[in-house]
Structures are given as structure tokens and as C-alpha cells.
Amino acid sequence: MIQICDLTVGYGKKSVVSNINQEISKGEFISLLGPNGSGKTTILRTLSRLLPPIKGVVRINGRELEAFKQSELAKTLSVVLTQRINPGLVTTREFVALGRYPHTGFLGNLTGQDKLKTDEALKMVNASGLADRYFGELSDGEKQKIVLARALAQEPEIMILDEPTLHLDLKHKIEVMSILQKFCREKGITVIVSLHDVDIALRVSDKVIMVKNGKIMGWGPPEDVLETETISELYDLDSARFNKHLGTIEVKSDCRSGSVYVAAGAGKATGLFRLLAKHGFNISTGIIHENDIDFHVARGVGAEVVAEKPFVAVGMEKYIRAVNIMEKADHIVDTGVPVHELNKLNADVIRHALKLGKKVFTIRKKENAELLFGASSRNLIFCKDELSILEKFPLDTGCTNTAKKEALR
């Protein structure tokens, strides 16, 4: 539907992004990703014919963009930019109806069909109940839904949006992206949008375009191109790590507090890893299978991870490595991971820690601990949750008063 051939975009003779070559199909959801100032908005403005290209050509359905009359283009393409809109004292329905004017006659009179399309657009963005309210009275999230309804009322084949979730709270951000996805799936509209949220792009996009340093750094299905290393390079991430398996960005620990060894697995340590990282602990963990959610979160927060291949019994080599790391840690935590044939050496690491006289904090219930560790379970320090573990950490082993106070807030 859209062909972008050898396109260079910019202002005057100054190039911002060059050598853009993409083909976009009908009904695809395309997200542009990149740091501020990378040229995402410049690309969108050029595709919208708000900026002339420095070089190259854009075709819609085989026809060059420059060949469209303005009235034709308004029926083909709708644009939603980032600037705040103040249409004056108009109702929401009147504002949405502005999207019908490319389809009206010279005098701009609305027909019954135009009014029907206006109400349909309001319904599709779940805003029928706002129709008689004044636009200026709406919240930012409500206004953005109405702006989308106006764009939809144009009955476009293509919708181009620049950061449509800017200034929105979580609820409206999710709702707006769901509405745009519905436009693609139910109306066959091609949506091209610039985003800063990599996790959202991963979930809603058919393809992503990554832009940095005046060039296209990557292009394709997000499942293929949104790799940990790629996102780190795209956004120059040093203190965080993107995980494509979970679609999250984990903040790494700055290691300003003590060291903690965590017996993890089965997702039991996910919350604890993030809590320890937030309060600056140097984290090590094991022995986790590589298909476990704990494995991915631990790597994301920068932990030293002793890992085993999926569906393989933990070997003695990994056990010895885990013991060596555990012996050097200030704190030992047993997260209550279920113990079975494949990971039973995890329990042996905790038994060894207890034998050495180390303080071991556990979230495991007492009766379960007694079954697993026997008489040595009496030496465990039982905690009800992750926060209470930090509360009980001794101050003389690296956990600062500040860290404890912050943890208890």
C-alpha cells in the first residue's frame, strides 16, 4: 500500500534521516522507535506531506504522494500530531464531525450519512457518552480518544500519529493503543505511529522501524528485531536492560549495598530481585533453569546467575559454582522455590549454608521447611514476604540504615 523509496527527510537541505526504503501493507500497525531527536517526527511529517522530501519518493497505492490533491489526500490519510488542540466552545460530536468535511460539498453541510459516520467513530473509540460534552471539559485521555474519533471519521486508509500516548495516564495509554489496534484489525486501516514505549510496541506492532543517528537501524517484526543488545544500542542503555521474552525493561542494581545470594526458580524471586536491585544490592542467584521467569529478571537487574539448560537436572558443576558464590555473600535468601528432581541441588546449597552457620532468610512456611531441611530448619530466619527480609538484614553486613528505611516505606 505504501512504498518508501530511497527517501531522505529533513528541513531545507539539512538531512535528518536518509536512505529510507520500506514497504507497508494495508492494515499493518507500524511503530517508529528511537531516542528523542532521532528523526521520527520528521519522517511522519514527510509521509503526511507536511514536509517535502529532500530526496526520494513516497507512493500510496502506486501513486506518488505529491500527485494527490489536498482533498484526495484528506480522504486517504489522517494525521494526529502532538500539539494540544483548543477548538473553542464546541461539543465533542461537533469536533468529531470536522473529520467529515473532506467528504462534504462546497458549503460543508453535513448529511445524515455524515452524522451517522460521526456517531460510528465515537462509538468505536468508546466515547459515545462524551458526545454532548464540550471538548474543553475533557481530560487529556478523553481528548485523545476524541481526536482519534475525528481522524477515523475521515474514513482514511492510512492513519499517522506522532506519540499518541504522550501526557496520558496508564489507563488511557492502554485504551488508546487498543483503539488503534482495533482500527487495523476491524477497519483495515494502516497505522503508522511513533512511540517511546518499547514494551507497547512489542505487543501491538506488526513491524517496527528503529531510527538513530540519521539512519534506519532496524526494520521488521518486533519479535525478530527487538533484541536486548539492539534496544541497548538504540537508547544507549547502561543502567537498564530490555528483555524481549517478558517485554520489560529491568533497572540494574548499582551495587551500593551488601551482597545477596538468592535461591530462586519458578518465578518465586521475581519481586525480590527487583526490590534488591532498587536498593542497590549486589545480587547473585542460582540454580535457575534458562526457561524460568526468574532467570530473565535476574539477568535484567544485572545479577550473577548460575543457570542450567531447560528441562535438565542441575549438574554438580553448577552446584559447586553456586556454593562458591553463596559462601561469599553477605545474605542468603531462600525464596521457597518448589524442590523437585531437576532442581533438588538448590536445597543442598541452602543446607550447606546452614551447616556453615550462615544466616539464611526464607519465605518458606515452617512446616515445609521442616520437611525439606529437617532439624537444621530451626536455624532459618522466617519472613512473611520480601519487604520483611530486608527489614531483618543485619546492618553490619552492608545493608545501610538508609536502605532499610527505604525498603520499609
N, C-alpha and C positions, 0 to 999 in steps of 0.2 A: 504493500500500500504506500509506504514512504521509502524513497531511495535517497540516500545522502551520499553524494559522490565527490570525493576529493575536496571537502569543504574546509575552508579556513574562515573563522569568525573573529570579530574584533571591532574596534572603533576607529573609523577613518582608515589609515594604513597600518595601524598598530594591531598586529595579530595577538589574539589571546589563546585560541586553541586551533591547531592546524591538523590537516590530514585526517579528517573525519570521514569514514566510509562505513555506513551501516545500512541495512535493510530491515524495515519494521513491518510486520504483518498486521492485518486487520484484527482488532480485538486483543492485541497484546498489551500487557502492562510493562512499561519500560521505566526504570528508575535510574537517574543520574546521581552518582555518588562522588564525593570528593571534598577536600577541605575548602574553607572559605577563600574566595578569590581565585579559585581554580578555573573558572570559566563556565560553570554550569548554567548560570543565568544568561550569559551571553549566547550560549548555544540555543537555549529555549527561545530567546528573543529573536534570534535569526530564523529558527524554524517557524516562528509565528509571523514572520515578515515585518517585525517591528524594527529590525536592524538589517541592512543589506549585507550579504556575504562579501568578504574580501576576495574570496576565490571559491570556485566550485559551484555546485548546483544542488538544489533540493527538488525532488519530484513527488507529487501526490497523485497516485493512480496513473502514473506515466506522464503527467503534465507538470511542466516546470512551475514552481511556486510563483515566480514573477509574472506568469501568464494569467493568473486569476484576477478577475475584477474584485474589488473590495466586497461587493455584495455577494459574489460567489464564494469568496473565502470565508465570509461570516457564516455561511450555511455549511461549510466544510469543517471549519476549525474554530474552536472556542479557546479562550486564553484566560487563565486566572493567575494574576501576579501577586506579589507580596504586599503591595501598598494597601493601607487601610482605606475603606470606602465610606464616604459620607454622602449619600444620595439626597439628603434633605428629608423633609417630612413626607415620606411615602410609606405605604404599608408594605409588608413582606410580599404579598401577592403582586402588588404593582411593580415592585422591584424585580421579581422573577419574570414578570411579563415583558420586561425590557429585552429579555433574550429572544422574544418572538419577532422583533422589528425587522430582522433580515428577511422574514417571510411575509411581511405585511405590504400593503400598497404604498403609494407615494405619501399619503396622508398619515400612515401609521395607525390606522384604525384596526382594533383587534376584533377578529371574527369569533364566532362561537367555537371554532376549531382551535384558535389560538388560546382562548380561555381554558379549553379542555387540556391542551398541552401544558399550560402553566400549572394547572392543578395536578396533572400527572407527575410533573417534575417535582413539585412539593411533596407529593406522596412518596416518590422514590427515594427522597432523602430523609424520610420520616419527619417531615416538618409541616404536615397539613394543619396541625394545631396552632401553628405560628402565623397562618396566612393573614389574619386580620390585625396583627400587632404591627406597630411601627418598627421599621428596620433599626432605627437608632436605639431602641429599647432593649435589643437583644444582647446576649452575652457573646463573647468572641467565638465560642464554639457554635452557637446558633447562627451567628452571622456567616460563618464559613460554610455551613450547610446550605444556607440560602444562596450564597454566591455559587455553590456547585449546582443548585437547582436552576439558577439563571443560565449558567453555562449549558446545562442539559436541555433547557427549553429551546436553545438554538437548534437542537437536533443535529449536532455535529457528528462527523465521522471520526474526528480527532479532538482530543482534549489535552491541552498543555498547561501544566501547573507548576509554579515556582514555590517550593516549600509550603505546601498547603496546610501543614500541621504546625506552622510557626505560631507561637503565642497560645497554643491550645493545651488544656489540661489532658491528663491521660485518657479520660473517658471520651472526650471529643476527638482526640487524636486517633484512637482506635475506631471510632464511629466513622470519621471522615475517610480513613483508609478502606474501611469495609464498603462504604458507599462507592468509592472509586472502583474497587474491585468488582462490585455489582454492575457498574456501568459497562465494564469489559465483558463480563460473563453473560449478562442478560440483554444488553443493547448492542454488543459487538463494537463498542467504541474503543479506539486505540487511545490509551492513556500514557502520556509521557510526563514524568514528574521528577523534580529534583528533591532529594531527601538528605537528611543528616543521620537518620536512624538506620544503621546497618541491619539491626535485628528485624525491623519492619520490612525493609527492602527484601531480605531473605525470605520472608513469609508471604509477601504479596506479589512479587515481581516475576514476570516470565523471563525477562532479561534485565541485566544491569549494565550500565556504561560507567566505567571508573575514569575520572578526569583528574590529572595532576600535571603541573609544570608544562602547561601548554600542549598536552597531547593526551590521546586516549590510552590509558594504562591497561585497560582490560575491558572485555565485552563478551557477554554470553549469559547462559542460565546461572542464577546466583549459586545454585548447588555446585556448579563447576568452578566458578571463578572467585567466590568469596572465601578464600583460604586465610588461615591465621597470618601467614607471612605477608600476604598481599595487603590485607587490611592494615597491618602494622606499618607497611611501607606507604600506603595511601595516606594515612593520617599521622605518620611519624609517631607511632605509639611506643613509648618506652616504659611507662608505668602501668600499662594495662595490656590485656591480651584478648583478642577475639576468638571465640570458639564456634565454629560452624556447626558442630554437632548439636549444641544447645542453643545456638543463635543468641549468645550473650557475650558481653564484654566484661571480663573479670579484672578487678583492680589488684595489682600486685602489692604484696607487703613491702614496706620499706625497711623491715628487719631492725627496728629501733628498740625492740623489747627482747625478752628471752626467747629460747628455742623450745619448740614443742614437737614431740613425736606423736602422731595420731594413728591409731589402729582403725582403719576405715574400710568401707565397702558397702554395697547395697544402698547407696545414697544416704547412709547414716551420718556422714561427716560434711555434707554439702554446706549446711548452715554454719557449722563450726569453722570450716575453712575460711568462709567469708568474714566471720566475726574476728578470727585471729589475724587475718590479713589487715582488716580495718584498724586493728590496734597494734599493728607493727611487729607481730611475732615472726620469727624465723621458723617456717613450718617444714617438717619432713613427715612422710607418711608411707604406709605400706600395710600389707602387701595387697595391692589392688589390681583386679583384672582390667585390662585396657578397654573393655566394653562397658565399664561401670561409670555412672554419672560422677561418682567421687573422683575418678581418675581425671576426667576432663576439667572439673572445677579446681582440683588440686594443681594441675599444670597451669591453669589460668591465673591463679594467685601467686604463682612462682614457687610452689613447694618443691622440695626434692622428693621425687616419687619412686618408690620401689614397686615395679609393676610386673605383672605376669600376662602372658597371652590369654585371650578369651577361652573359656571352657577347658583350661589346662590346670591340673593340680599344681599348687605352688611348690616350686622345687627348693632343694636345700641351699643352692647358691643364693637364691633370693632371700631365703630365711636368714642366712648368715649376714647378708648385707643389711637387712632390716635391723637385726640385733645390733650390729656395729653402729648404725646411725642412732638407734634408740638409746644406747648407752651414753652417748654424748649429749643428749637432750636435757634441758632443764626440767621439762614437764613431760609426763607420759599420759596420754588420754586414750581410754577405750570407749569408743562410741556406741558399743552394744551391737556391733555388726553380727548378724547371724553366722554361726560357725557350722560348716558342713565339710564334706570330704575334700573339696577342691581348695578350701582356704583355711584348713584346720591349723596350719602353722602360724596363723595370726594369733591364735590363742597361746601358742608356745612362746611367742615374743613377749606377751604380757606376763606369762608365768615366769619367764626369765627376768623380767623387770622386777617382779615381786621378790624373786629369790635374791636379787642384788640389793634389796631393801629400798628400792626407789619408790617414791610416792606415785601411785597410779590413780588417776581420777577416772571415774566411769559413770556413764549414764545408764548402764545396765541395771535391771532390777535385782535386788539382793538374792531372791530365790534362784534366778537364772545364773547369777554369778557363782553361787554355791555349787550348782550342778556342773558348771564349766571349770571352775578353778579349785574346787574343794576347799580345804581348810585355809589355803592362802588367800581366799576371798575376803577374810577378815581384815586384811591389810589394805584393801581397796578403800578409796575415798569416794563415797557415793554422792552423786549430784543429780538434781532433778532435771537440769537442762544445760544448754551451752553457756548461758549467762552465769549460772551458779558455779560452773567450772572456773571461769576467770575470777570470780569472787574468792574462791578458795586457793588460788595460786599464791604461794608464799612470796613475799616482797623481796627476799634476799636472793632470788634466782633470776632476776632480770625483769620481772613484771613490776613496772613502776606504779607508784600511787596514782599518777595521772591515768595510766591505762586502766587500773581497776575502777576508778571513779567514772571514767567514760563508759566502761563496759556496763556499769550498773545503772546508767541513765535510762 
